[in-house]
Amino acid sequence: MGRKLIPNPIGLLGGILLLVLGILAVGAEQWAPYDPKALLGQPFEAPSGRHWLGTNDLGQDLFSEILLGTRLSLGVGLSAASLATSMGLGVGLLSGYFRGWVDGLLMRLVDMVLVIPFLPLIILLAAYLGQDVGNLVMVMGLLMWARPARVIRAQVLSLGQKGYVEASRLLGAGDWHILRHHLLPGILPLALAQFVTVASQSIVLEVTLSFLGLGDPTQNSWGSILYYAQSRNAFLAGVWVWWVLPPGLMIAWTVLGFSLLGFALEEIGHPRL
């Protein structure tokens, strides 16, 4: 898979964008020039050599806030994507391999999750469970696994008709052996592509919920920065250029990186694309 992905300029560019974001997230505390909660400057201070992106209405350094927000936004997105993709992978494998009543039961569950109004439900659950990052990750993971499960099931049904799978079954190979050695390797590229897609959606969703005031108020995220910018009249004060635009560009950068990498991975998982 790596040999196929590296020559792909789309996948390479997406990987570079995400690698830079990952480095920023890992080294956020070391590279942030100030404590993002410290009151160090004048309110609405313009960008300068001391504060690269200026300050907010309390005099807090916005560059430090964005760096720390990178860690939280990426962490929430990757954690929710890991939970959703793992559930979707398990359901898709079992449903596509065993078929029959197992397939019928699991697919009806998938259909039920897919028809639920997603955004209103997640807003309701986030408000009910409380403003906690762990709750947010759990809710997003439990509501986003169905689409990966359906896509993976379709691939398992296709691989199950291959000659080597039938030959293994005729030779007496058990279900676990076939699932582990024949089907799982064939769907991993597709599962990884689904992981990338869900991670991108989870990050945007976390930003949306934080912007609506449903995120953890004790943690810095891109969404919370936008929330406070909107609630404290950044546009009326004329400071939106360094308060709103930078986190917006970071969100666009992240989504672009995940999208490009996802396109490249889908070409590996579905060569016919």
N, C-alpha and C positions, 0 to 999 in steps of 0.2 A: 504494500500500500504506500509506503514511504517513497519508493522509487517512482510511482505514478504521480504522487502529489507534488514532489519537489519541482519537476519541470513545468508544472502548471503555473503560469504567472498569476492567475487569479488566487489560487490557493496559497501561493508563496507570499503575495502581498497581504492577504488576510492574516496569515500566520505571523508576519512581521508586525502588523498593527497590534495584534493581540499579545505578542511577546513584549512589545514596549509597554503596553498597559499592565501586563503581569509584573514587569520589573518595577513600574511605578507603584503598584499596589504593595508588593513585597517590601520595598524600601521606603514606604510613605513616611513612617515615623522618623526615620533617619534623615530623610531629605527635606522634610517640611521645615522651613526656617523658623517657625514659631509654633507654639501650642495654639491650635485653632480656636480654643475657648478663651484664650487670654485677650484682655483688652489692651492693645498695644499702640494703637494709632488714633487719629481723629476720625469721627464718623464720616462716612462717604469720602474717604481720602482717595484721590486719584492714583493710578498706578505710578510707581516710582522705583528707584533702586532699592529702597527699603521694603516696600510692599509691591511685588511684581504685578499683582492683579488688584491692587488697591485694598480697601477695607469696606466692611459693611456698615450698617447704621450704628453698630456698637463699637466699631473700631477694631474688629477681629480681622485677621489676615485671610483674605479669600483664597489665595494660592495654597495655603496650608489646609484650608477646609476642603478644597477640591482634591488635593492629594490624598487626604484621609478618606474622602468620599469614594475615591476610586477603589480602595480596598473593600469597603462595605458593599458597594454596588456589584462589583465583580464576585465577591464572596456569596452574596445572596443569589445571584444568577447561576453560578456554577453549582451551588448546593441544591437549589431547587431543580436544576436540570439533571443532576445526578440522581435525585430521588425519582423524578418523573420518568427518566429514561430507564432506570433499573426496573421500575414497575412495568413499564411498557414492554421492555425486553422479555421479562418473565411471562407476562400475559400473552404476548405475541407468539413466543416459542411454544407454549403449552397449547394455545388455541390452534395454531397452524399445524402442529404435529399430531396431536391426538384427535382433532376434528370431532365429529359426532356430537354428543351431548355436552362435552367439555367446551367445544368451539361455540355451540349455541348459547350456553350459559355465559361464557366470558364475553362474547360479542354483544349480547343484550346489555351486559353491564357497561361495555364501552359505549354503546349507543345511548344509554341513559346519561352517562357523563357528558357526552358530546352535545346533547340537546339542552343541557342545563345552561341558562343565561350566565355566561362565565364571569364577565366583569361585575355585574351587580352582586352576584353571589360572593365573589372574592372580596369585594368592598364590605359587604355585610359581615362576612366571617372575620375579616381583619379588624373591623370595629368591635365585634363581639368578643373575640379572643384577647384583644388587647394589643397595644403598640409594642410588640416584641419581635425581634428579628427571627428568632426560632419559630414562632407561630407563623410568621409570614412565609418562611421557607416551607414549612409543613403544608400550609394551605395551598400554595402554588404547586408543589409537587403532587399533591393528592388530586388536583384538578386538571393537571396538564399531561397526565400519563396516557390518556386514551388515544390521542392521535398517533403518537409513536407506536402504540400497541397495534393499531390497525395497519399501519404501514409495514411494520415488521412481520405481522401475520401473513400479509400478502406475499412477502419475500419467502417466508418459510414454506408456504403452499407451493411456490414455484420450485424451490430447492428440493422439496420432498418428492418431486416427480423425476428427479435426476436418476440416472442409472446407477451411480455409485451408492446412493442411499438405498435403493431397492436391493442392490447386491449385498450390502451390509446387513439388511434385514433378513434376507434369505439365508445368509451364512450364520445367522443366530445371534447377531449383535443385539444387545439390549437397548431399550429406549434411551437410557442415560448416555450410553456410549455414542449413539447416533446423534443425540442432541449436542453433546459436548464436542465431538470430533468432526462431525460432518455439517451440521446446520449452524452452530454458533459461529465458527470461523467465516462462513459465507455471509452472515448478516451483520458482522461487526462493523464493516464500513458504513452500512446503512444506519446502524444504531448510533455510530459516532456522528453521522450527519444529523440525525434527529436530536442528539445531545446538543450540538452546536446551535440548531434552530431554537430549541427550547431555552437554552441559556440566553440567547439574544432576546427572546420574548420575556423571559423572567426579569432581565435587567430593566427593560422598558416598563414592565409592570411594577417593579419595585419603585422606580422613579415616579410613576403615576400615582401610586398609593402614598408615597412620601410627599408628593406635591399637594395631594388632597388633605394632608395632615394626619394620615393613618400610619406613618412610619414611626420608628423609635425616635423620640425627641432627644434622647441622650447620645445618639450616634450621628456622625456626619455622613451624609450621602448626597449625591447630586440632586436627588429629588427634594431633600430638605432644604438645600441651598436655594433652589427655585421657589420653594414654598415661602421661605422667609423673604426672599426678594419680592415676591408678589404681595405678601401681606404687609410689608413695610414700605411699599410705594417706591420701589426702585425705578420704575418707569417715570413716575412723576418727578422724582428727584434727579432724573437724567443720568443715573449711574448704571443703567442696565447693560452698557457695553462691557463693563468688567465684572458685573455681578450675575447677569443672566447669560450672556453669550458664551463665556468659557465653559460652564457646565453643560450647556446645550451642545457645544462642539464636542465635548468629551463623550456625550451620549451618542452623537452621530458617528464619531470615530469607532466606538465600540460596536454599534450595530453594523457598520460597514465591514469591520473586521470579521465579525461572526458570519455575516452574509456571504462574503467572498469565500471564506473557508468552507462554509456549508455548501456552496455551489460546487466547489472542487470535490468535496467528499461525496456529494450526490452523484457526480459523474463516475466515481469509482464504484459506488454501491449500485447504480443503475447505468451501466454503460450505454444503454439505448438512448439516454437523454442527450 
